[in-house]
Amino acid sequence: MGDGRGSPSVRTCSLFLVAFFCPPIAVLIARGEIDSYFWLNLLLTLLAWLPGVVHAMWVLLSRNPLSQEEVWAGYSALTRPGA
C-alpha cells in the first residue's frame, strides 16, 4: 500500500476524505501553501459547498508528483518560465 505503483496511500485517502468535509483544508495540505487555488476553493466552498468539493478533488487528482526542480532539470535559466 502506498508503494508508488498505483495503490493509494493512507495520506491520499485521508486527503480525499478531508476534501469531502472541508475542501479548503485539503487544498491547503495538498498545495502546501496559501495560494490562488486555496482562495478559489474557499470562495467556491462559501458560495456553495459542492463546487468547493469538486474543485478540491480536481486539485488532488491533478497534482504533479514531480517537484518543480525535477521538471525543469536540464533547462537553462533563459528558457525556464518565470526565471
N, C-alpha and C positions, 0 to 999 in steps of 0.2 A: 504494500500500500504506500503510495506516495513516492515511488521509485523513479518518477520522471518519464515513465513509458506508457502514459495514458491513464493510469489509475489515479483517481483524485486523492489528494492528501486530506488529512483532518483539517488543516488550515483552510484549504479551498472549500470544503464542505461547510465549515463554520462561517466563512465569508458569505456564502450564498444564503445561509440561514440568517445572518445579520442583515444582509441586503433585503430580505423579505420583511423584516420587522423594523429596521431603521436604516434605510438606504444611504443617507449621507455618511454615517459612520463606516459602512462597508467601503464606500468610495474613498474616504479618508485613509483607511487602513491599506487598501489596495494601492493607492497612488503614493502614499507616504508623505503627502504634503497638502496644505490647503491651497488648491489651485482653482482654475476655472471649472474643472469637472465637478469639484466639490460644491462650488457655489451654484452651478446649474442644477445639480442634483438636489440641493437644499431648496431651491426655488420650486422645482418640479414637485418635490415632496410636500411642500407647504401649500401649493396650489391644489394638488390632488395627489393622493398617496400612490396610486397605481403608476402614473408616469415616472415617478421617482424610483419605483421598484424596477421598472423596465430599463431605465437609464443605468441604474446600478448594475443590473445583470449584464447589460451591454458593456459597461466598463470592465467588469470582471472577466467577461469572455473575450474581450479584445486586447487584454494585456499582452504586451510583448515580453516573453521570458528573457530576452537578451537585454543587457543594460546598454545605455547609450554609447558607452565606450567600446563595447564589443561590436555594436552595429557599425560604428564609424572607424573601427580599427583599420589602418592601412590607407585611409584617405588623408590627403594633405589638408591643412587648415584653410586653404583658399577655396576648396571645393565643398567644404563642410558648411551646411546652412547654419547661420547664426554665429559663425566664428569670425 
